[in-house]
Amino acid sequence: MKSLKNILLSVLFLSGVSVTNVYADERWYIDATVNGMAGRYSDAELRDDFYSGSAWLNIDYIDIYSFAVAYNHLNINSKDAVPGAFSVTQDAVAGRFQYYFYNDTLGGKITAQLVAYEISNDLPSVQAGGAQIISPKFVYTNYAKDLSLDFEYVWSSYSDNSDLIVHQFAPSIGFGFNDNLDWLHFKAFLIQSDNKFLTQGEESLVSAEIKWTHGFSPNALFGLDNLFIDVLAGERVFAVDNETFTVYNLEDVQQGSVLLGLGWRVGEDFDVTAIAGVEKYKNKIIDNEYNREYLYIRLTQHW
């Protein structure tokens, strides 16, 4: 699957080169994003801290179709005093294509999406080996933009170093209210492993996520544009988040999380997002429960 990685990297490069020509045309809309995250593992017997950095480029053609490419670099450091523990460096590239349909009978827009990942690591193991991921998704949003329904499927192959396939099914529903300044979004995760011996003895895990987003009117306090809170309950492993191009293949069994995010609109074309969060994990092989605490910053330029 190295060809997939080469294709995605080539698209990322060519897209970046063509931005200066594209954004001059009013039919095209472009977002360029850079983000960074750093944190530590509390009470973990093997892990110490981590950091990551990403770059995304999304190009949208007058709300008919869009494509995005992303690159992410992640480093997890182990505790020096632990024999046999190794730090891991991971590089991932991803591509996303979306096509939009409009249906007056259904009274809304339907988005067909396909995301693909190619992941490589410097430590061959079940969790840290290379991976290929493909994920189709369908989204319905009504014309009033106060109702959203979607269904997402993720197929993850870790066959580079182990015989492991992970399936993720993730339906969700969202409601807008208060003139759409507020949104509640509910999402369920059903994750199935075809080899439970490679997923810490777990064959099927279920979790649920609820997210509340509040948008502020202009001239809000501290210049805030939006605020959001996200809570996850239940268990999941080898999860994939296509919204942020995040793959949790280097983590143990996740048992919940909570985050608080703040967004600012700087001028008309620049966004800043800051997130603080904590995630709970358990390494069921050595019976070690721990938290991952992090800070995240995202900068986005619009054309």
Steps between C-alpha positions, in 0.01 A plus 500: 500500500800731468345622176210646698741698717685628193175603334377688808833679547503597132147639527599697810796655317315577177205646691729732690671614181166571330345698787623836377325443167184346642399750765486778245195328352180572696371149431764348725527517880819397675590427862860445612548373856797436725462357849708372785432293811709410803421313818600246761389163635405504869537175697619310191758233570650505149424840345638843587388775260421572134478771239358524148473743212272501195430691181173484302390651172134498392372627164126538435343570162183711549347243736491229231806301599811536714823320568746519785845365575667478840834406652558418867817430699470346848763409758430307821779481758530211743631522854877461503500283812272234347693204348375398157294816445555682170415843370297505178502743209204488260435670167158496337360642180129516420277604215130587505255550214144630541219537248178688577151411376189715546158337525185712528288194582711433808537873559873501547856435392662154487878476530685192377847478651799270464814521717820297461809479724850360469687470832861406567700466822857438603407217741348181353225363724124450494424856611798678351538321169386639167129528427262571214155644570200566273182667622179582306237726656157644407359815661153655472450866600163669458473836326423674831836369624353399836507121443786272400504120459797294393644150489869424482691175451875461555706203380847488658765250397805437717616208290851641439618341824198310632188330374256762628198672344293747704147608398347823634131589457409854608146639451424849629226761527521875562244767593525877468299739717507858627512625138770238440735671742492177699557145374474165675668211323470134607725230355529127573805281436485125448848360451558136410832316481552183297783394734432579867844374604645803320253748653564426869241223515217718370292385204219758506489837676230770519529866590297818457593864456303819563618841385347841571608796289398860569559778251538858621365810338747762371684705763469225759708502820873450431420486129375141521340348190398161645530271800461121506503217752546136397447198728563133412377206711549126452797318352670500161834391351670577165242776448510742205386865503461622142411854607852560630680228301591326827565125531528352850714203402777579750273515805360232730127447571339843533243517781376857469602859436396861550621816327431872496563702186496873424503658155581852386446662160788742438379732229291344223738231383697361794389262778671395822386199704634392840404173671584353840405138561552186701453140381484188713670178386570151629774264395315176567809288441682641803186630678613865496246785499625847409398838356625688198485878555563738211484851357420556133530810278362531145549790256293522180525745211203535261506626141 
